[in-house]
Amino acid sequence: MIFPFLLVFSRTDVVIDRDGIRKDLKGWNFQDVIKIASQYEKGFRVLVELLDDYDSTVRKNALYVIQDLIKENLIDCERLKLALEKIIKLADDPDESVSLRAIETLNLILEKVELDPESYEMVTNALMKIVKSGKARFERIRS
């Protein structure tokens, strides 16, 4: 299969079209993005960059692709570490659907990925912070 946003000069020289991947994420066309992100480190790096996109649909769908990579065991801990801080940051995204997808992704990471101790602590601390902030909001609402 030929990907419209992938240009290969040799086995080591690959050019990834960021706008093409962004367009596919925005258009809910995930299969090619999943293949590129799993096969090429540059493809995964572009996916990580798109976690900072101004469009919430792109951010949310980039998280979906990362979830799929995790579920299919197409990503290792080292590569995932490139995205970890951004995923944690997205747990506080102003768009609630992005925030929820980021929290789901963090839970999936804990469930499926063998993290090093530092990364494990980052993820668990982020989730504990979310739980505590939710509990505080619930307490204010109840009062």
C-alpha positions as CSV (number, residue, x, y, z in Angstrom):
1,M,0.0,0.0,0.0
2,I,1.3,3.5,-0.8
3,F,0.7,6.2,1.7
4,P,0.0,9.6,0.2
5,F,1.9,11.4,3.0
6,L,5.1,9.2,2.9
7,L,8.1,9.7,0.7
8,V,10.9,7.1,0.9
9,F,14.3,8.0,-0.6
10,S,16.0,4.9,0.8
11,R,15.6,2.5,3.7
12,T,16.9,5.2,6.1
13,D,15.6,8.4,4.4
14,V,11.9,8.9,5.0
15,V,9.9,12.1,4.6
16,I,6.6,12.2,6.4
17,D,4.0,14.8,5.3
18,R,2.7,16.3,8.6
19,D,-0.2,18.0,6.9
20,G,-1.3,14.7,5.3
21,I,-1.3,12.9,8.6
22,R,-3.1,15.9,10.2
23,K,-5.7,15.8,7.4
24,D,-6.2,12.0,7.9
25,L,-6.7,12.5,11.7
26,K,-9.2,15.3,11.1
27,G,-11.0,13.2,8.6
28,W,-11.1,10.1,10.9
29,N,-8.9,8.0,8.5
30,F,-6.8,6.2,11.1
31,Q,-5.5,3.1,9.4
32,D,-2.7,4.7,7.3
33,V,-1.7,6.9,10.3
34,I,-1.5,3.8,12.5
35,K,0.7,2.0,10.0
36,I,3.0,5.0,9.5
37,A,3.3,5.7,13.2
38,S,4.1,2.0,14.0
39,Q,6.6,1.5,11.2
40,Y,8.5,4.8,11.2
41,E,9.8,6.7,14.2
42,K,9.5,9.9,12.2
43,G,5.8,9.0,11.7
44,F,5.3,8.6,15.4
45,R,7.1,11.9,16.1
46,V,4.7,13.7,13.8
47,L,1.8,12.0,15.6
48,V,3.3,13.3,19.0
49,E,3.6,16.8,17.5
50,L,0.0,16.7,16.6
51,L,-1.0,16.2,20.2
52,D,-0.3,20.0,20.4
53,D,-2.5,20.9,17.4
54,Y,-4.9,23.8,17.7
55,D,-7.9,21.6,16.6
56,S,-9.3,19.5,19.4
57,T,-10.5,16.8,16.9
58,V,-6.9,16.3,15.7
59,R,-5.6,16.1,19.4
60,K,-8.4,13.6,20.3
61,N,-7.8,11.4,17.2
62,A,-4.0,11.4,17.7
63,L,-4.8,10.0,21.2
64,Y,-7.0,7.4,19.6
65,V,-4.2,6.3,17.3
66,I,-1.8,6.1,20.3
67,Q,-4.4,3.9,22.1
68,D,-4.7,1.6,19.1
69,L,-0.9,1.3,18.9
70,I,-0.9,0.3,22.5
71,K,-3.7,-2.2,22.2
72,E,-2.1,-3.8,19.2
73,N,1.4,-3.9,20.9
74,L,2.8,-1.8,18.1
75,I,4.6,0.6,20.4
76,D,7.3,0.1,23.0
77,C,8.0,2.0,26.2
78,E,10.9,4.0,24.7
79,R,8.7,5.4,21.9
80,L,5.8,6.0,24.2
81,K,7.9,8.0,26.5
82,L,8.1,10.6,23.7
83,A,4.4,11.3,24.1
84,L,3.9,10.7,27.8
85,E,4.3,14.4,29.0
86,K,1.9,15.6,26.3
87,I,-0.7,12.9,27.1
88,I,-0.5,13.9,30.8
89,K,-0.9,17.6,29.8
90,L,-4.0,16.7,27.6
91,A,-5.7,15.3,30.7
92,D,-6.3,19.0,31.6
93,D,-7.4,20.0,28.0
94,P,-10.2,22.6,27.9
95,D,-12.1,20.3,25.5
96,E,-13.7,17.6,27.8
97,S,-13.6,14.9,25.1
98,V,-9.8,15.4,24.6
99,S,-9.3,15.3,28.4
100,L,-11.4,12.1,28.8
101,R,-9.5,10.5,25.9
102,A,-6.2,11.4,27.5
103,I,-7.3,9.9,30.9
104,E,-8.4,6.7,29.1
105,T,-5.0,6.6,27.3
106,L,-3.1,7.0,30.6
107,N,-5.2,4.1,32.1
108,L,-4.4,2.0,29.1
109,I,-0.7,2.7,29.4
110,L,-0.7,1.5,33.0
111,E,-2.7,-1.6,32.0
112,K,-0.8,-2.6,28.9
113,V,2.7,-1.1,28.8
114,E,5.7,-2.2,30.9
115,L,6.9,1.3,32.0
116,D,10.2,2.1,33.6
117,P,9.9,3.3,37.2
118,E,10.2,7.0,36.4
119,S,7.4,6.9,33.7
120,Y,5.2,4.7,35.9
121,E,5.5,7.4,38.6
122,M,4.7,10.2,36.2
123,V,1.5,8.4,35.0
124,T,0.3,7.4,38.5
125,N,1.0,10.9,39.9
126,A,-1.0,12.4,37.0
127,L,-3.9,10.1,37.6
128,M,-3.9,10.6,41.3
129,K,-3.9,14.4,40.8
130,I,-7.0,14.0,38.5
131,V,-8.7,11.8,41.1
132,K,-8.0,14.4,43.9
133,S,-9.2,17.3,41.8
134,G,-12.4,15.5,40.9
135,K,-13.0,14.7,44.5
136,A,-12.5,18.3,45.5
137,R,-14.9,19.4,42.8
138,F,-17.5,16.8,44.0
139,E,-17.1,18.1,47.6
140,R,-17.7,21.7,46.5
141,I,-20.8,20.7,44.5
142,R,-22.2,18.6,47.5
143,S,-21.8,21.5,49.9
